[in-house]
C-alpha cells in the first residue's frame, strides 16, 4: 500500500495498476501515461493528481482526466479490506 500522499505500482491480475494515497483516500488508475507510456505508479501525488515521472503529465485521481472533459487514463473502483487493496477491474 502506498504511504500517505504517495503512489505505488501494484500488480493486479495480468496488469500493473497505479494506486495512490491522497490524504488517506485510495485511488486506482491505469499505470501507463498516454503521452509516452511512463509509469504513473512511480509518479508524484500533487494537488489531487498523479504526475507522470517522465514528462509531468498530470491526471485527476478521481476521474483519470488530464483536464475536465479531456480523457486520460481509466480509473478503477477500489476498496481496502484488512490492509489489502481490492481493485475492481
PyMOL Python script that loads the backbone (N, CA, C, O; Angstrom):
from pymol import cmd

cmd.read_pdbstr("""\
ATOM      1  N   UNK A   1       0.843  -1.179   0.000  1.00  0.00           N
ATOM      2  CA  UNK A   1       0.000   0.000   0.000  1.00  0.00           C
ATOM      3  C   UNK A   1       0.886   1.240   0.000  1.00  0.00           C
ATOM      4  O   UNK A   1       1.894   1.290   0.704  1.00  0.00           O
ATOM      5  N   UNK A   2       0.509   2.228  -0.783  1.00  0.00           N
ATOM      6  CA  UNK A   2       1.302   3.459  -0.796  1.00  0.00           C
ATOM      7  C   UNK A   2       1.142   4.245   0.512  1.00  0.00           C
ATOM      8  O   UNK A   2       0.085   4.230   1.144  1.00  0.00           O
ATOM      9  N   UNK A   3       2.204   4.919   0.887  1.00  0.00           N
ATOM     10  CA  UNK A   3       2.185   5.777   2.067  1.00  0.00           C
ATOM     11  C   UNK A   3       1.331   7.014   1.784  1.00  0.00           C
ATOM     12  O   UNK A   3       0.932   7.253   0.644  1.00  0.00           O
ATOM     13  N   UNK A   4       1.062   7.779   2.806  1.00  0.00           N
ATOM     14  CA  UNK A   4       0.251   8.986   2.686  1.00  0.00           C
ATOM     15  C   UNK A   4       0.814   9.915   1.618  1.00  0.00           C
ATOM     16  O   UNK A   4       1.997  10.253   1.635  1.00  0.00           O
ATOM     17  N   UNK A   5      -0.049  10.325   0.684  1.00  0.00           N
ATOM     18  CA  UNK A   5       0.290  11.241  -0.410  1.00  0.00           C
ATOM     19  C   UNK A   5       1.392  10.712  -1.330  1.00  0.00           C
ATOM     20  O   UNK A   5       2.221  11.471  -1.833  1.00  0.00           O
ATOM     21  N   UNK A   6       1.381   9.399  -1.536  1.00  0.00           N
ATOM     22  CA  UNK A   6       2.320   8.759  -2.461  1.00  0.00           C
ATOM     23  C   UNK A   6       1.564   7.799  -3.375  1.00  0.00           C
ATOM     24  O   UNK A   6       0.405   7.468  -3.127  1.00  0.00           O
ATOM     25  N   UNK A   7       2.233   7.363  -4.425  1.00  0.00           N
ATOM     26  CA  UNK A   7       1.676   6.386  -5.359  1.00  0.00           C
ATOM     27  C   UNK A   7       2.604   5.182  -5.414  1.00  0.00           C
ATOM     28  O   UNK A   7       3.771   5.252  -5.029  1.00  0.00           O
ATOM     29  N   UNK A   8       2.056   4.080  -5.901  1.00  0.00           N
ATOM     30  CA  UNK A   8       2.828   2.844  -5.987  1.00  0.00           C
ATOM     31  C   UNK A   8       2.282   2.009  -7.134  1.00  0.00           C
ATOM     32  O   UNK A   8       1.097   2.081  -7.461  1.00  0.00           O
ATOM     33  N   UNK A   9       3.149   1.222  -7.735  1.00  0.00           N
ATOM     34  CA  UNK A   9       2.720   0.271  -8.754  1.00  0.00           C
ATOM     35  C   UNK A   9       2.306  -1.018  -8.040  1.00  0.00           C
ATOM     36  O   UNK A   9       3.059  -1.563  -7.232  1.00  0.00           O
ATOM     37  N   UNK A  10       1.093  -1.497  -8.352  1.00  0.00           N
ATOM     38  CA  UNK A  10       0.551  -2.689  -7.695  1.00  0.00           C
ATOM     39  C   UNK A  10       0.134  -3.688  -8.775  1.00  0.00           C
ATOM     40  O   UNK A  10      -0.661  -3.351  -9.652  1.00  0.00           O
ATOM     41  N   UNK A  11       0.669  -4.925  -8.718  1.00  0.00           N
ATOM     42  CA  UNK A  11       0.222  -5.932  -9.677  1.00  0.00           C
ATOM     43  C   UNK A  11      -1.238  -6.293  -9.421  1.00  0.00           C
ATOM     44  O   UNK A  11      -1.671  -6.423  -8.276  1.00  0.00           O
ATOM     45  N   UNK A  12      -1.986  -6.451 -10.507  1.00  0.00           N
ATOM     46  CA  UNK A  12      -3.411  -6.782 -10.410  1.00  0.00           C
ATOM     47  C   UNK A  12      -3.753  -7.673 -11.596  1.00  0.00           C
ATOM     48  O   UNK A  12      -3.934  -7.190 -12.714  1.00  0.00           O
ATOM     49  N   UNK A  13      -3.838  -8.957 -11.350  1.00  0.00           N
ATOM     50  CA  UNK A  13      -4.082  -9.894 -12.447  1.00  0.00           C
ATOM     51  C   UNK A  13      -2.934  -9.851 -13.433  1.00  0.00           C
ATOM     52  O   UNK A  13      -1.778 -10.033 -13.051  1.00  0.00           O
ATOM     53  N   UNK A  14      -3.245  -9.608 -14.716  1.00  0.00           N
ATOM     54  CA  UNK A  14      -2.211  -9.587 -15.743  1.00  0.00           C
ATOM     55  C   UNK A  14      -1.700  -8.180 -16.051  1.00  0.00           C
ATOM     56  O   UNK A  14      -0.980  -7.984 -17.030  1.00  0.00           O
ATOM     57  N   UNK A  15      -2.067  -7.197 -15.220  1.00  0.00           N
ATOM     58  CA  UNK A  15      -1.594  -5.834 -15.447  1.00  0.00           C
ATOM     59  C   UNK A  15      -1.074  -5.219 -14.160  1.00  0.00           C
ATOM     60  O   UNK A  15      -1.242  -5.766 -13.071  1.00  0.00           O
ATOM     61  N   UNK A  16      -0.445  -4.081 -14.313  1.00  0.00           N
ATOM     62  CA  UNK A  16       0.043  -3.316 -13.167  1.00  0.00           C
ATOM     63  C   UNK A  16      -0.779  -2.047 -13.069  1.00  0.00           C
ATOM     64  O   UNK A  16      -0.988  -1.350 -14.061  1.00  0.00           O
ATOM     65  N   UNK A  17      -1.243  -1.753 -11.866  1.00  0.00           N
ATOM     66  CA  UNK A  17      -2.080  -0.583 -11.632  1.00  0.00           C
ATOM     67  C   UNK A  17      -1.294   0.472 -10.863  1.00  0.00           C
ATOM     68  O   UNK A  17      -0.337   0.156 -10.156  1.00  0.00           O
ATOM     69  N   UNK A  18      -1.705   1.712 -11.008  1.00  0.00           N
ATOM     70  CA  UNK A  18      -1.217   2.812 -10.192  1.00  0.00           C
ATOM     71  C   UNK A  18      -2.213   2.973  -9.046  1.00  0.00           C
ATOM     72  O   UNK A  18      -3.391   3.245  -9.279  1.00  0.00           O
ATOM     73  N   UNK A  19      -1.745   2.808  -7.816  1.00  0.00           N
ATOM     74  CA  UNK A  19      -2.593   3.040  -6.647  1.00  0.00           C
ATOM     75  C   UNK A  19      -1.990   4.213  -5.896  1.00  0.00           C
ATOM     76  O   UNK A  19      -0.805   4.209  -5.561  1.00  0.00           O
ATOM     77  N   UNK A  20      -2.814   5.215  -5.637  1.00  0.00           N
ATOM     78  CA  UNK A  20      -2.351   6.435  -4.982  1.00  0.00           C
ATOM     79  C   UNK A  20      -3.119   6.658  -3.689  1.00  0.00           C
ATOM     80  O   UNK A  20      -4.300   6.330  -3.580  1.00  0.00           O
ATOM     81  N   UNK A  21      -2.419   7.223  -2.714  1.00  0.00           N
ATOM     82  CA  UNK A  21      -2.990   7.550  -1.417  1.00  0.00           C
ATOM     83  C   UNK A  21      -2.996   9.067  -1.287  1.00  0.00           C
ATOM     84  O   UNK A  21      -1.942   9.685  -1.134  1.00  0.00           O
ATOM     85  N   UNK A  22      -4.172   9.663  -1.348  1.00  0.00           N
ATOM     86  CA  UNK A  22      -4.311  11.109  -1.219  1.00  0.00           C
ATOM     87  C   UNK A  22      -5.001  11.401   0.104  1.00  0.00           C
ATOM     88  O   UNK A  22      -6.217  11.253   0.229  1.00  0.00           O
ATOM     89  N   UNK A  23      -4.221  11.815   1.079  1.00  0.00           N
ATOM     90  CA  UNK A  23      -4.780  12.160   2.380  1.00  0.00           C
ATOM     91  C   UNK A  23      -5.496  11.019   3.072  1.00  0.00           C
ATOM     92  O   UNK A  23      -6.409  11.251   3.865  1.00  0.00           O
ATOM     93  N   UNK A  24      -5.096   9.787   2.784  1.00  0.00           N
ATOM     94  CA  UNK A  24      -5.726   8.624   3.394  1.00  0.00           C
ATOM     95  C   UNK A  24      -6.831   8.004   2.545  1.00  0.00           C
ATOM     96  O   UNK A  24      -7.382   6.968   2.916  1.00  0.00           O
ATOM     97  N   UNK A  25      -7.163   8.616   1.419  1.00  0.00           N
ATOM     98  CA  UNK A  25      -8.138   8.056   0.487  1.00  0.00           C
ATOM     99  C   UNK A  25      -7.370   7.444  -0.678  1.00  0.00           C
ATOM    100  O   UNK A  25      -6.451   8.062  -1.216  1.00  0.00           O
ATOM    101  N   UNK A  26      -7.748   6.224  -1.068  1.00  0.00           N
ATOM    102  CA  UNK A  26      -7.019   5.499  -2.100  1.00  0.00           C
ATOM    103  C   UNK A  26      -7.734   5.553  -3.440  1.00  0.00           C
ATOM    104  O   UNK A  26      -8.963   5.550  -3.513  1.00  0.00           O
ATOM    105  N   UNK A  27      -6.925   5.603  -4.512  1.00  0.00           N
ATOM    106  CA  UNK A  27      -7.430   5.655  -5.876  1.00  0.00           C
ATOM    107  C   UNK A  27      -6.624   4.694  -6.732  1.00  0.00           C
ATOM    108  O   UNK A  27      -5.430   4.504  -6.496  1.00  0.00           O
ATOM    109  N   UNK A  28      -7.272   4.077  -7.739  1.00  0.00           N
ATOM    110  CA  UNK A  28      -6.596   3.176  -8.672  1.00  0.00           C
ATOM    111  C   UNK A  28      -6.826   3.677 -10.095  1.00  0.00           C
ATOM    112  O   UNK A  28      -7.939   4.042 -10.472  1.00  0.00           O
ATOM    113  N   UNK A  29      -5.755   3.684 -10.867  1.00  0.00           N
ATOM    114  CA  UNK A  29      -5.793   4.122 -12.268  1.00  0.00           C
ATOM    115  C   UNK A  29      -4.929   3.184 -13.090  1.00  0.00           C
ATOM    116  O   UNK A  29      -4.081   2.468 -12.558  1.00  0.00           O
ATOM    117  N   UNK A  30      -5.161   3.199 -14.425  1.00  0.00           N
ATOM    118  CA  UNK A  30      -4.203   2.537 -15.305  1.00  0.00           C
ATOM    119  C   UNK A  30      -2.831   3.114 -14.993  1.00  0.00           C
ATOM    120  O   UNK A  30      -2.712   4.297 -14.675  1.00  0.00           O
ATOM    121  N   UNK A  31      -1.807   2.295 -15.082  1.00  0.00           N
ATOM    122  CA  UNK A  31      -0.460   2.711 -14.696  1.00  0.00           C
ATOM    123  C   UNK A  31       0.318   3.378 -15.829  1.00  0.00           C
ATOM    124  O   UNK A  31       1.390   3.932 -15.586  1.00  0.00           O
ATOM    125  N   UNK A  32      -0.192   3.339 -17.048  1.00  0.00           N
ATOM    126  CA  UNK A  32       0.573   3.811 -18.203  1.00  0.00           C
ATOM    127  C   UNK A  32       0.096   5.175 -18.686  1.00  0.00           C
ATOM    128  O   UNK A  32      -1.059   5.336 -19.079  1.00  0.00           O
ATOM    129  N   UNK A  33       0.992   6.152 -18.652  1.00  0.00           N
ATOM    130  CA  UNK A  33       0.692   7.501 -19.140  1.00  0.00           C
ATOM    131  C   UNK A  33       0.400   7.428 -20.640  1.00  0.00           C
ATOM    132  O   UNK A  33       1.097   6.737 -21.383  1.00  0.00           O
ATOM    133  N   UNK A  34      -0.632   8.144 -21.076  1.00  0.00           N
ATOM    134  CA  UNK A  34      -0.995   8.099 -22.502  1.00  0.00           C
ATOM    135  C   UNK A  34      -0.033   8.895 -23.378  1.00  0.00           C
ATOM    136  O   UNK A  34      -0.076   8.768 -24.602  1.00  0.00           O
ATOM    137  N   UNK A  35       0.828   9.705 -22.785  1.00  0.00           N
ATOM    138  CA  UNK A  35       1.767  10.514 -23.564  1.00  0.00           C
ATOM    139  C   UNK A  35       2.848   9.637 -24.188  1.00  0.00           C
ATOM    140  O   UNK A  35       2.920   9.504 -25.410  1.00  0.00           O
ATOM    141  N   UNK A  36       3.696   9.034 -23.335  1.00  0.00           N
ATOM    142  CA  UNK A  36       4.751   8.174 -23.869  1.00  0.00           C
ATOM    143  C   UNK A  36       4.958   6.917 -23.034  1.00  0.00           C
ATOM    144  O   UNK A  36       6.036   6.323 -23.044  1.00  0.00           O
ATOM    145  N   UNK A  37       3.913   6.519 -22.309  1.00  0.00           N
ATOM    146  CA  UNK A  37       3.959   5.240 -21.605  1.00  0.00           C
ATOM    147  C   UNK A  37       4.669   5.243 -20.263  1.00  0.00           C
ATOM    148  O   UNK A  37       5.041   4.181 -19.763  1.00  0.00           O
ATOM    149  N   UNK A  38       4.865   6.409 -19.671  1.00  0.00           N
ATOM    150  CA  UNK A  38       5.528   6.485 -18.365  1.00  0.00           C
ATOM    151  C   UNK A  38       4.753   5.749 -17.293  1.00  0.00           C
ATOM    152  O   UNK A  38       3.532   5.623 -17.388  1.00  0.00           O
ATOM    153  N   UNK A  39       5.455   5.253 -16.253  1.00  0.00           N
ATOM    154  CA  UNK A  39       4.817   4.503 -15.173  1.00  0.00           C
ATOM    155  C   UNK A  39       4.228   5.443 -14.114  1.00  0.00           C
ATOM    156  O   UNK A  39       4.965   5.987 -13.293  1.00  0.00           O
ATOM    157  N   UNK A  40       2.923   5.633 -14.131  1.00  0.00           N
ATOM    158  CA  UNK A  40       2.292   6.582 -13.216  1.00  0.00           C
ATOM    159  C   UNK A  40       2.505   6.215 -11.752  1.00  0.00           C
ATOM    160  O   UNK A  40       2.582   7.102 -10.901  1.00  0.00           O
ATOM    161  N   UNK A  41       2.602   4.935 -11.449  1.00  0.00           N
ATOM    162  CA  UNK A  41       2.829   4.492 -10.070  1.00  0.00           C
ATOM    163  C   UNK A  41       4.165   4.931  -9.504  1.00  0.00           C
ATOM    164  O   UNK A  41       4.387   4.837  -8.297  1.00  0.00           O
ATOM    165  N   UNK A  42       5.055   5.409 -10.356  1.00  0.00           N
ATOM    166  CA  UNK A  42       6.336   5.956  -9.897  1.00  0.00           C
ATOM    167  C   UNK A  42       6.292   7.481  -9.824  1.00  0.00           C
ATOM    168  O   UNK A  42       7.296   8.132  -9.536  1.00  0.00           O
ATOM    169  N   UNK A  43       5.104   8.037 -10.094  1.00  0.00           N
ATOM    170  CA  UNK A  43       4.938   9.485 -10.111  1.00  0.00           C
ATOM    171  C   UNK A  43       4.700  10.073  -8.731  1.00  0.00           C
ATOM    172  O   UNK A  43       4.810   9.389  -7.714  1.00  0.00           O
ATOM    173  N   UNK A  44       4.372  11.358  -8.724  1.00  0.00           N
ATOM    174  CA  UNK A  44       4.166  12.128  -7.502  1.00  0.00           C
ATOM    175  C   UNK A  44       2.690  12.482  -7.377  1.00  0.00           C
ATOM    176  O   UNK A  44       2.052  12.871  -8.355  1.00  0.00           O
ATOM    177  N   UNK A  45       2.150  12.346  -6.161  1.00  0.00           N
ATOM    178  CA  UNK A  45       0.789  12.780  -5.879  1.00  0.00           C
ATOM    179  C   UNK A  45       0.855  14.251  -5.491  1.00  0.00           C
ATOM    180  O   UNK A  45       1.557  14.637  -4.556  1.00  0.00           O
ATOM    181  N   UNK A  46       0.104  15.063  -6.236  1.00  0.00           N
ATOM    182  CA  UNK A  46       0.188  16.513  -6.036  1.00  0.00           C
ATOM    183  C   UNK A  46      -1.155  17.168  -6.369  1.00  0.00           C
ATOM    184  O   UNK A  46      -1.641  17.045  -7.493  1.00  0.00           O
ATOM    185  N   UNK A  47      -1.747  17.852  -5.410  1.00  0.00           N
ATOM    186  CA  UNK A  47      -2.989  18.621  -5.624  1.00  0.00           C
ATOM    187  C   UNK A  47      -4.102  17.781  -6.253  1.00  0.00           C
ATOM    188  O   UNK A  47      -4.777  18.230  -7.180  1.00  0.00           O
ATOM    189  N   UNK A  48      -4.290  16.563  -5.746  1.00  0.00           N
ATOM    190  CA  UNK A  48      -5.365  15.712  -6.244  1.00  0.00           C
ATOM    191  C   UNK A  48      -5.076  15.021  -7.557  1.00  0.00           C
ATOM    192  O   UNK A  48      -5.980  14.462  -8.179  1.00  0.00           O
ATOM    193  N   UNK A  49      -3.816  15.054  -7.991  1.00  0.00           N
ATOM    194  CA  UNK A  49      -3.435  14.449  -9.271  1.00  0.00           C
ATOM    195  C   UNK A  49      -2.231  13.531  -9.088  1.00  0.00           C
ATOM    196  O   UNK A  49      -1.482  13.634  -8.117  1.00  0.00           O
ATOM    197  N   UNK A  50      -2.074  12.631 -10.053  1.00  0.00           N
ATOM    198  CA  UNK A  50      -0.851  11.840 -10.140  1.00  0.00           C
ATOM    199  C   UNK A  50      -0.067  12.418 -11.309  1.00  0.00           C
ATOM    200  O   UNK A  50      -0.596  12.555 -12.412  1.00  0.00           O
ATOM    201  N   UNK A  51       1.193  12.756 -11.068  1.00  0.00           N
ATOM    202  CA  UNK A  51       2.034  13.395 -12.072  1.00  0.00           C
ATOM    203  C   UNK A  51       3.026  12.371 -12.601  1.00  0.00           C
ATOM    204  O   UNK A  51       3.795  11.788 -11.837  1.00  0.00           O
ATOM    205  N   UNK A  52       3.004  12.156 -13.914  1.00  0.00           N
ATOM    206  CA  UNK A  52       3.899  11.191 -14.551  1.00  0.00           C
ATOM    207  C   UNK A  52       5.349  11.595 -14.329  1.00  0.00           C
ATOM    208  O   UNK A  52       5.700  12.761 -14.509  1.00  0.00           O
ATOM    209  N   UNK A  53       6.201  10.640 -13.937  1.00  0.00           N
ATOM    210  CA  UNK A  53       7.600  10.964 -13.668  1.00  0.00           C
ATOM    211  C   UNK A  53       8.423  11.273 -14.921  1.00  0.00           C
ATOM    212  O   UNK A  53       9.511  11.839 -14.810  1.00  0.00           O
ATOM    213  N   UNK A  54       7.932  10.917 -16.103  1.00  0.00           N
ATOM    214  CA  UNK A  54       8.720  11.133 -17.319  1.00  0.00           C
ATOM    215  C   UNK A  54       8.589  12.545 -17.865  1.00  0.00           C
ATOM    216  O   UNK A  54       9.601  13.186 -18.147  1.00  0.00           O
ATOM    217  N   UNK A  55       7.369  13.047 -18.022  1.00  0.00           N
ATOM    218  CA  UNK A  55       7.189  14.347 -18.677  1.00  0.00           C
ATOM    219  C   UNK A  55       6.191  15.256 -17.975  1.00  0.00           C
ATOM    220  O   UNK A  55       5.831  16.302 -18.516  1.00  0.00           O
ATOM    221  N   UNK A  56       5.736  14.880 -16.783  1.00  0.00           N
ATOM    222  CA  UNK A  56       4.900  15.762 -15.983  1.00  0.00           C
ATOM    223  C   UNK A  56       3.430  15.844 -16.339  1.00  0.00           C
ATOM    224  O   UNK A  56       2.732  16.734 -15.853  1.00  0.00           O
ATOM    225  N   UNK A  57       2.943  14.945 -17.172  1.00  0.00           N
ATOM    226  CA  UNK A  57       1.509  14.960 -17.452  1.00  0.00           C
ATOM    227  C   UNK A  57       0.790  14.589 -16.158  1.00  0.00           C
ATOM    228  O   UNK A  57       1.179  13.638 -15.482  1.00  0.00           O
ATOM    229  N   UNK A  58      -0.264  15.340 -15.811  1.00  0.00           N
ATOM    230  CA  UNK A  58      -0.954  15.165 -14.531  1.00  0.00           C
ATOM    231  C   UNK A  58      -2.398  14.715 -14.754  1.00  0.00           C
ATOM    232  O   UNK A  58      -3.138  15.323 -15.527  1.00  0.00           O
ATOM    233  N   UNK A  59      -2.786  13.640 -14.066  1.00  0.00           N
ATOM    234  CA  UNK A  59      -4.111  13.044 -14.198  1.00  0.00           C
ATOM    235  C   UNK A  59      -4.874  13.181 -12.885  1.00  0.00           C
ATOM    236  O   UNK A  59      -4.321  12.950 -11.810  1.00  0.00           O
ATOM    237  N   UNK A  60      -6.142  13.558 -12.982  1.00  0.00           N
ATOM    238  CA  UNK A  60      -7.008  13.638 -11.813  1.00  0.00           C
ATOM    239  C   UNK A  60      -7.160  12.242 -11.211  1.00  0.00           C
ATOM    240  O   UNK A  60      -7.475  11.290 -11.925  1.00  0.00           O
ATOM    241  N   UNK A  61      -6.940  12.118  -9.912  1.00  0.00           N
ATOM    242  CA  UNK A  61      -7.008  10.804  -9.276  1.00  0.00           C
ATOM    243  C   UNK A  61      -8.413  10.215  -9.273  1.00  0.00           C
ATOM    244  O   UNK A  61      -8.561   8.994  -9.312  1.00  0.00           O
ATOM    245  N   UNK A  62      -9.437  11.043  -9.228  1.00  0.00           N
ATOM    246  CA  UNK A  62     -10.816  10.543  -9.183  1.00  0.00           C
ATOM    247  C   UNK A  62     -11.321  10.128 -10.551  1.00  0.00           C
ATOM    248  O   UNK A  62     -11.992   9.103 -10.678  1.00  0.00           O
ATOM    249  N   UNK A  63     -11.007  10.914 -11.585  1.00  0.00           N
ATOM    250  CA  UNK A  63     -11.594  10.686 -12.914  1.00  0.00           C
ATOM    251  C   UNK A  63     -10.608  10.134 -13.938  1.00  0.00           C
ATOM    252  O   UNK A  63     -11.024   9.559 -14.944  1.00  0.00           O
ATOM    253  N   UNK A  64      -9.322  10.298 -13.699  1.00  0.00           N
ATOM    254  CA  UNK A  64      -8.303   9.901 -14.673  1.00  0.00           C
ATOM    255  C   UNK A  64      -8.098  10.922 -15.773  1.00  0.00           C
ATOM    256  O   UNK A  64      -7.243  10.729 -16.637  1.00  0.00           O
ATOM    257  N   UNK A  65      -8.868  12.012 -15.762  1.00  0.00           N
ATOM    258  CA  UNK A  65      -8.793  13.019 -16.821  1.00  0.00           C
ATOM    259  C   UNK A  65      -7.541  13.890 -16.695  1.00  0.00           C
ATOM    260  O   UNK A  65      -7.026  14.116 -15.601  1.00  0.00           O
ATOM    261  N   UNK A  66      -7.068  14.371 -17.849  1.00  0.00           N
ATOM    262  CA  UNK A  66      -5.969  15.340 -17.876  1.00  0.00           C
ATOM    263  C   UNK A  66      -6.478  16.715 -17.475  1.00  0.00           C
ATOM    264  O   UNK A  66      -5.780  17.472 -16.801  1.00  0.00           O
ATOM    265  N   UNK A  67      -7.687  17.030 -17.888  1.00  0.00           N
ATOM    266  CA  UNK A  67      -8.392  18.268 -17.545  1.00  0.00           C
ATOM    267  C   UNK A  67      -9.874  17.935 -17.667  1.00  0.00           C
ATOM    268  O   UNK A  67     -10.218  16.941 -18.308  1.00  0.00           O
ATOM    269  N   UNK A  68     -10.761  18.727 -17.077  1.00  0.00           N
ATOM    270  CA  UNK A  68     -12.185  18.415 -17.189  1.00  0.00           C
ATOM    271  C   UNK A  68     -12.607  18.224 -18.646  1.00  0.00           C
ATOM    272  O   UNK A  68     -12.434  19.111 -19.482  1.00  0.00           O
ATOM    273  N   UNK A  69     -13.162  17.048 -18.926  1.00  0.00           N
ATOM    274  CA  UNK A  69     -13.609  16.735 -20.278  1.00  0.00           C
ATOM    275  C   UNK A  69     -12.518  16.252 -21.214  1.00  0.00           C
ATOM    276  O   UNK A  69     -12.800  15.917 -22.364  1.00  0.00           O
ATOM    277  N   UNK A  70     -11.287  16.208 -20.751  1.00  0.00           N
ATOM    278  CA  UNK A  70     -10.172  15.734 -21.596  1.00  0.00           C
ATOM    279  C   UNK A  70      -9.730  14.358 -21.107  1.00  0.00           C
ATOM    280  O   UNK A  70      -9.078  14.252 -20.069  1.00  0.00           O
ATOM    281  N   UNK A  71     -10.078  13.304 -21.844  1.00  0.00           N
ATOM    282  CA  UNK A  71      -9.778  11.940 -21.407  1.00  0.00           C
ATOM    283  C   UNK A  71      -8.296  11.720 -21.125  1.00  0.00           C
ATOM    284  O   UNK A  71      -7.424  12.358 -21.713  1.00  0.00           O
ATOM    285  N   UNK A  72      -8.047  10.799 -20.210  1.00  0.00           N
ATOM    286  CA  UNK A  72      -6.674  10.472 -19.836  1.00  0.00           C
ATOM    287  C   UNK A  72      -6.526   8.977 -19.661  1.00  0.00           C
ATOM    288  O   UNK A  72      -6.473   8.237 -20.643  1.00  0.00           O
ATOM    289  N   UNK A  73      -6.458   8.524 -18.415  1.00  0.00           N
ATOM    290  CA  UNK A  73      -6.330   7.102 -18.107  1.00  0.00           C
ATOM    291  C   UNK A  73      -7.576   6.635 -17.371  1.00  0.00           C
ATOM    292  O   UNK A  73      -8.299   7.432 -16.773  1.00  0.00           O
ATOM    293  N   UNK A  74      -7.812   5.341 -17.424  1.00  0.00           N
ATOM    294  CA  UNK A  74      -9.020   4.779 -16.818  1.00  0.00           C
ATOM    295  C   UNK A  74      -8.870   4.662 -15.302  1.00  0.00           C
ATOM    296  O   UNK A  74      -7.882   4.113 -14.815  1.00  0.00           O
ATOM    297  N   UNK A  75      -9.858   5.183 -14.551  1.00  0.00           N
ATOM    298  CA  UNK A  75      -9.878   4.966 -13.107  1.00  0.00           C
ATOM    299  C   UNK A  75     -10.636   3.666 -12.788  1.00  0.00           C
ATOM    300  O   UNK A  75     -11.489   3.237 -13.566  1.00  0.00           O
ATOM    301  N   UNK A  76     -10.326   3.053 -11.662  1.00  0.00           N
ATOM    302  CA  UNK A  76     -10.990   1.829 -11.240  1.00  0.00           C
ATOM    303  C   UNK A  76     -11.478   1.974  -9.813  1.00  0.00           C
ATOM    304  O   UNK A  76     -10.789   2.559  -8.977  1.00  0.00           O
ATOM    305  N   UNK A  77     -12.680   1.439  -9.521  1.00  0.00           N
ATOM    306  CA  UNK A  77     -13.139   1.446  -8.130  1.00  0.00           C
ATOM    307  C   UNK A  77     -12.270   0.516  -7.295  1.00  0.00           C
ATOM    308  O   UNK A  77     -11.814  -0.528  -7.764  1.00  0.00           O
ATOM    309  N   UNK A  78     -12.054   0.916  -6.058  1.00  0.00           N
ATOM    310  CA  UNK A  78     -11.300   0.045  -5.159  1.00  0.00           C
ATOM    311  C   UNK A  78     -11.814   0.194  -3.751  1.00  0.00           C
ATOM    312  O   UNK A  78     -12.509   1.152  -3.413  1.00  0.00           O
ATOM    313  N   UNK A  79     -11.450  -0.788  -2.929  1.00  0.00           N
ATOM    314  CA  UNK A  79     -11.719  -0.699  -1.500  1.00  0.00           C
ATOM    315  C   UNK A  79     -10.552  -1.349  -0.775  1.00  0.00           C
ATOM    316  O   UNK A  79      -9.830  -2.173  -1.336  1.00  0.00           O
ATOM    317  N   UNK A  80     -10.384  -0.966   0.470  1.00  0.00           N
ATOM    318  CA  UNK A  80      -9.325  -1.523   1.308  1.00  0.00           C
ATOM    319  C   UNK A  80      -9.999  -2.353   2.391  1.00  0.00           C
ATOM    320  O   UNK A  80     -10.832  -1.852   3.146  1.00  0.00           O
ATOM    321  N   UNK A  81      -9.629  -3.628   2.458  1.00  0.00           N
ATOM    322  CA  UNK A  81     -10.167  -4.539   3.466  1.00  0.00           C
ATOM    323  C   UNK A  81      -9.007  -5.232   4.161  1.00  0.00           C
ATOM    324  O   UNK A  81      -8.184  -5.882   3.516  1.00  0.00           O
ATOM    325  N   UNK A  82      -8.947  -5.092   5.473  1.00  0.00           N
ATOM    326  CA  UNK A  82      -7.902  -5.752   6.276  1.00  0.00           C
ATOM    327  C   UNK A  82      -6.502  -5.473   5.735  1.00  0.00           C
ATOM    328  O   UNK A  82      -5.641  -6.353   5.742  1.00  0.00           O
ATOM    329  N   UNK A  83      -6.280  -4.248   5.269  1.00  0.00           N
ATOM    330  CA  UNK A  83      -4.963  -3.863   4.753  1.00  0.00           C
ATOM    331  C   UNK A  83      -4.697  -4.276   3.323  1.00  0.00           C
ATOM    332  O   UNK A  83      -3.626  -3.988   2.790  1.00  0.00           O
ATOM    333  N   UNK A  84      -5.653  -4.949   2.684  1.00  0.00           N
ATOM    334  CA  UNK A  84      -5.493  -5.361   1.290  1.00  0.00           C
ATOM    335  C   UNK A  84      -6.235  -4.405   0.387  1.00  0.00           C
ATOM    336  O   UNK A  84      -7.347  -3.981   0.702  1.00  0.00           O
ATOM    337  N   UNK A  85      -5.621  -4.058  -0.749  1.00  0.00           N
ATOM    338  CA  UNK A  85      -6.263  -3.208  -1.745  1.00  0.00           C
ATOM    339  C   UNK A  85      -6.979  -4.116  -2.728  1.00  0.00           C
ATOM    340  O   UNK A  85      -6.357  -4.966  -3.364  1.00  0.00           O
ATOM    341  N   UNK A  86      -8.296  -3.936  -2.852  1.00  0.00           N
ATOM    342  CA  UNK A  86      -9.100  -4.727  -3.773  1.00  0.00           C
ATOM    343  C   UNK A  86      -9.571  -3.810  -4.889  1.00  0.00           C
ATOM    344  O   UNK A  86     -10.341  -2.878  -4.655  1.00  0.00           O
ATOM    345  N   UNK A  87      -9.104  -4.079  -6.115  1.00  0.00           N
ATOM    346  CA  UNK A  87      -9.413  -3.245  -7.275  1.00  0.00           C
ATOM    347  C   UNK A  87     -10.400  -3.972  -8.164  1.00  0.00           C
ATOM    348  O   UNK A  87     -10.202  -5.137  -8.509  1.00  0.00           O
ATOM    349  N   UNK A  88     -11.460  -3.279  -8.531  1.00  0.00           N
ATOM    350  CA  UNK A  88     -12.475  -3.846  -9.407  1.00  0.00           C
ATOM    351  C   UNK A  88     -12.100  -3.528 -10.855  1.00  0.00           C
ATOM    352  O   UNK A  88     -12.202  -2.383 -11.297  1.00  0.00           O
ATOM    353  N   UNK A  89     -11.663  -4.563 -11.589  1.00  0.00           N
ATOM    354  CA  UNK A  89     -11.250  -4.346 -12.978  1.00  0.00           C
ATOM    355  C   UNK A  89     -12.305  -4.823 -13.952  1.00  0.00           C
ATOM    356  O   UNK A  89     -12.120  -4.716 -15.164  1.00  0.00           O
TER     357      UNK A  89
END
""", "prot")
cmd.dss("prot")
cmd.show_as("cartoon", "prot")
cmd.util.cbc("prot")
cmd.orient("prot")
